[in-house]
Structure formats: structure tokens, C-alpha cells
Amino acid sequence: MTSAGSGAGIPLAQRGGEWRFDSGRICLDLVATSPEAPRSPAAAQEPLADTGRLEHWLVGAGLVPAGTRLGCVDGIWVSRFVELRDCVAQLVRAELDGRSAESALERLNTIAAGPPPRIRAVRDQHGALVRALCTAPDCGALLAAVARDAVELLTDPADRSRLRQCEGDNCRRVYLDTSRGRRRRWCSSEVCGNRERVARHRRRTAAAAGA
């Protein structure tokens, strides 16, 4: 894939193979690849566009089995996945805000109508059955798989009711709250949750020192 920049200014969690997959759905994990601050000057740096990032995301999301050759991934793939990401993001935000996004919905349905990847079971070097693609990775098929996941999410009343906006400072991630009692506050307890705990501790320490 052609590099779109050095990656400076892009969060560490979005570099190389260090993507996070803790949103609870593949489509939400795609939305989470959005730039942290889309209206800032850094918005020109598309997190998916740098060398290998989309490839790492496809493998990490489980859409492509590890070890699959992805030499076909290029800037067109990035553009199409960004388009789908923006459609899903609009629909999810609209759902949280209680409004509609008909144009995004129409585009999502068009993408979801495509045939998903064809898979088969093969033996690995140890004789265990593993998943493999029947043909070389196809951008449209992989897009359809993610779009169908979004359709399933948005048409399932139970799952829709579990959509949450992360309460972490400056975090825009949306996740599926499957916790007991539906009390999960952060997209990741280890990331945003830990940041809040550290900030809370510092505030208490500063207050004690002031007293």
C-alpha cells in the first residue's frame, strides 16, 4: 500500500498492527479507526491510509485469516473502507441522537447487498482445521461483510439499546455494552478507564497537598 504519511500525530493505538478491537462489533471497530479529531488540521492524516494499516486491520478484525497475502490492498481499498466507515458512523451517531440518516442508510444497504467472502476449512501445518478464503481477498466482499454486521446491529433492538458513547475524556468511540447491569462507562477499562482513574488519583493527591 502506498504510504500516506509518517503517522506523526496519529494515536499509537492506531499505528501499524496496534489497532484495538474492543467495541464489541466489527462495524464499530471500523468506526473506531476514524481520526481522533476529525475537524482538526490532523484530519488530513487518514489512520487507515498509511503503509499496511488497513491490511493489519483486516487481519485483526478477523475478516482475513492471518497469513493471507494482501498485495492487492491499495488506495482504492482505503477510500472504499473510509466511505463505509463514515456511513456506519453517521448511522450509529444518528441512532444515539434519535434521528435518521437516510442517505447513509441507503449507501450501507447497497454495500451490504454484495456477496460476502467465500470461506473454507483447511488443515494448517499442525493438522488443525483453520479458516481460509476460497479466492484472493476481494474488497467488495470484505466491505459487504462489515456492512452486513452493521445492518445486523442496527436492526437488532437489543443490540441497539446497548450502544454507548465512551465517557472518557476526548474519546469519541462507540461500543456495545454487554456488561452485567449495563454499567460499562468506557470503550476500554484498560485505556480510557485507566486514564480516568489516574486523573482521579492526581486530583485527590493535589487536593490533599493543598489542604
QUIJOUR-V116180 format. One record per residue. N is the residue number from 1. PSI is psi in whole degrees, 0 to 359 (999 if undefined). D_LAST is the distance of its C-alpha to the last C-alpha in Angstrom with 1 decimal. Layout:
<<N/PSI/D_LAST> <N/PSI/D_LAST>>
This chain:
<<1/142/56.6> <2/133/56.2> <3/140/52.9> <4/8/51.1> <5/176/48.5> <6/342/46.4> <7/359/43.6> <8/135/41.0> <9/352/38.3> <10/133/39.2> <11/144/36.6> <12/325/37.3> <13/348/37.9> <14/10/40.9> <15/141/42.5> <16/231/45.7> <17/16/45.8> <18/32/42.1> <19/153/42.4> <20/141/40.5> <21/64/42.5> <22/19/40.1> <23/342/40.8> <24/346/43.3> <25/148/46.4> <26/317/48.2> <27/325/48.3> <28/328/44.5> <29/326/44.2> <30/316/46.4> <31/325/44.3> <32/351/41.3> <33/0/43.1> <34/152/42.6> <35/144/40.8> <36/323/37.0> <37/85/37.2> <38/342/40.8> <39/5/40.5> <40/167/39.1> <41/332/41.4> <42/354/40.9> <43/338/42.8> <44/342/46.0> <45/97/45.1> <46/118/46.4> <47/329/44.7> <48/346/48.0> <49/344/50.2> <50/164/49.4> <51/119/51.7> <52/354/51.8> <53/315/48.9> <54/321/51.0> <55/314/53.0> <56/321/50.0> <57/316/48.8> <58/319/52.2> <59/314/52.3> <60/327/48.7> <61/350/49.3> <62/8/52.5> <63/331/54.8> <64/127/56.6> <65/143/57.2> <66/139/55.7> <67/351/58.3> <68/135/60.0> <69/128/61.3> <70/39/59.7> <71/346/61.4> <72/347/62.3> <73/127/58.7> <74/193/58.6> <75/331/57.1> <76/318/59.1> <77/313/57.4> <78/313/54.0> <79/319/55.0> <80/322/56.2> <81/325/53.2> <82/319/50.9> <83/314/53.1> <84/317/52.7> <85/316/49.0> <86/324/48.7> <87/312/51.0> <88/318/49.0> <89/316/45.7> <90/317/47.1> <91/320/48.4> <92/316/45.3> <93/321/43.1> <94/320/45.8> <95/318/45.7> <96/328/41.9> <97/356/42.3> <98/35/45.4> <99/181/47.9> <100/162/50.8> <101/73/51.7> <102/322/55.4> <103/316/56.2> <104/323/53.8> <105/318/55.3> <106/318/58.8> <107/320/58.0> <108/316/56.3> <109/323/59.3> <110/316/61.6> <111/320/59.8> <112/339/59.5> <113/345/63.3> <114/159/64.1> <115/135/65.1> <116/171/62.3> <117/142/62.7> <118/129/65.5> <119/163/64.4> <120/163/66.2> <121/131/65.6> <122/165/66.6> <123/136/66.4> <124/187/64.0> <125/344/64.9> <126/2/64.0> <127/0/66.1> <128/148/63.3> <129/130/63.6> <130/163/61.3> <131/141/61.2> <132/156/62.9> <133/143/63.9> <134/329/67.6> <135/175/67.7> <136/147/65.7> <137/132/62.4> <138/128/63.1> <139/313/60.5> <140/321/61.7> <141/319/61.8> <142/322/58.2> <143/318/57.1> <144/322/58.9> <145/317/57.1> <146/318/53.7> <147/320/55.0> <148/323/56.4> <149/319/53.1> <150/318/51.5> <151/315/54.4> <152/319/53.9> <153/311/50.2> <154/342/50.7> <155/4/53.6> <156/108/52.0> <157/322/50.2> <158/315/48.2> <159/321/46.9> <160/321/46.3> <161/346/44.0> <162/359/41.9> <163/131/41.2> <164/146/37.5> <165/129/35.6> <166/138/32.8> <167/3/29.3> <168/147/28.0> <169/129/26.7> <170/19/29.8> <171/130/32.0> <172/8/35.3> <173/145/36.9> <174/138/38.7> <175/170/39.4> <176/117/41.2> <177/103/39.0> <178/15/41.0> <179/158/38.2> <180/128/38.6> <181/1/37.5> <182/49/37.2> <183/11/33.4> <184/131/33.2> <185/338/30.8> <186/154/31.3> <187/329/34.5> <188/123/33.3> <189/328/30.6> <190/336/30.9> <191/281/30.4> <192/321/28.6> <193/317/27.1> <194/322/25.7> <195/318/24.3> <196/321/22.4> <197/320/21.1> <198/316/20.0> <199/320/18.3> <200/318/16.5> <201/319/15.3> <202/322/14.1> <203/317/12.2> <204/319/10.5> <205/317/9.9> <206/321/8.6> <207/319/6.2> <208/320/5.1> <209/322/5.5> <210/325/3.8> <211/999/0.0>>
